[in-house]
Amino acid sequence: MSEPLIAGLVVFVLASFVGFEVINKVPPTLHTPLMSGANAVSGIAIVGAMLVAGTGNLSVTTILGLIAVVLAMVNVVGGFLVTDRMLQMFKK
């Protein structure tokens, strides 16, 4: 395996562990508002993934970009649905 691939995998695994630990430390009362803010970050990821996926040639990068667009859209839509449901609880 190439050195950049190994470095990328190490960064991915470490980021996964750090992300898991950070999310576990968030109290349940703050989880939904923080998730709403994270939707903006996912929106930025969607724009970047669309730029990568929209190159017009079929390659591994294009396929990964398409997968990133789909997963980020699922995250954004799900986050907005959960936020909307939470806000409905506060309406009279």
matplotlib code that plots the C-alpha trace (Angstrom):
import matplotlib.pyplot as plt

x = [0.0, 1.2, 2.3, -0.4, -3.1, -1.8, -1.5, -5.1, -6.4, -4.6, -6.1, -9.6, -9.3, -8.1, -10.7, -13.4, -12.2, -12.0, -15.5, -17.0, -15.5, -16.7, -20.2, -20.4, -19.6, -22.5, -25.5, -28.8, -30.3, -27.7, -27.5, -30.4, -29.3, -25.7, -27.0, -28.8, -25.6, -23.8, -26.3, -24.5, -21.2, -22.9, -24.2, -20.6, -19.6, -22.4, -21.1, -17.5, -18.7, -20.7, -17.7, -15.7, -18.6, -19.4, -16.1, -17.9, -15.5, -16.1, -13.3, -13.0, -12.9, -16.2, -17.9, -16.6, -17.9, -21.3, -21.4, -20.4, -23.2, -25.8, -24.6, -24.4, -27.9, -29.2, -27.5, -28.9, -32.5, -32.5, -31.1, -33.7, -36.5, -35.3, -35.0, -38.4, -39.9, -38.1, -39.5, -43.0, -42.8, -42.5, -45.6, -48.9]
y = [0.0, 3.5, 5.9, 8.5, 5.9, 4.7, 8.2, 8.9, 5.8, 6.7, 10.2, 8.7, 6.2, 8.8, 11.3, 8.6, 7.9, 11.6, 12.3, 9.4, 10.6, 14.2, 13.2, 10.9, 13.8, 16.0, 15.9, 14.8, 18.3, 19.8, 17.1, 18.3, 22.0, 21.0, 18.6, 21.6, 23.5, 20.5, 20.6, 23.7, 21.9, 19.0, 21.6, 22.7, 19.1, 18.6, 21.6, 20.2, 16.7, 18.0, 19.8, 16.5, 14.3, 16.7, 16.4, 14.4, 11.5, 8.2, 7.5, 6.4, 10.0, 10.7, 7.6, 8.6, 12.2, 10.8, 8.7, 11.7, 13.8, 11.1, 10.5, 14.2, 14.8, 12.0, 13.7, 17.2, 16.0, 13.8, 16.6, 19.1, 16.6, 15.9, 19.7, 20.3, 17.6, 19.1, 22.6, 21.2, 20.0, 23.6, 24.9, 25.2]
z = [0.0, -0.7, 2.0, 1.3, 1.5, 4.9, 6.2, 5.1, 6.8, 10.0, 10.0, 9.3, 12.1, 14.6, 13.5, 14.0, 17.6, 18.5, 17.0, 18.9, 22.2, 21.6, 20.7, 23.8, 26.1, 24.8, 27.1, 25.5, 26.0, 23.7, 21.1, 18.8, 18.8, 18.0, 15.3, 13.7, 13.6, 12.1, 9.2, 8.0, 7.9, 6.0, 3.5, 2.9, 2.4, -0.1, -2.2, -2.1, -3.0, -5.9, -7.2, -7.1, -8.4, -11.2, -13.2, -15.9, -16.1, -14.4, -11.9, -8.3, -7.3, -9.0, -7.5, -4.0, -4.6, -5.5, -2.4, -0.3, -1.8, -1.0, 2.6, 3.3, 1.9, 4.2, 7.1, 6.3, 5.6, 8.7, 10.8, 9.6, 10.2, 13.8, 14.4, 13.1, 15.2, 18.3, 17.5, 17.1, 20.8, 21.9, 20.0, 21.7]

ax = plt.figure().add_subplot(projection="3d")
ax.plot(x, y, z, "-o")
ax.set_aspect("equal")
plt.show()
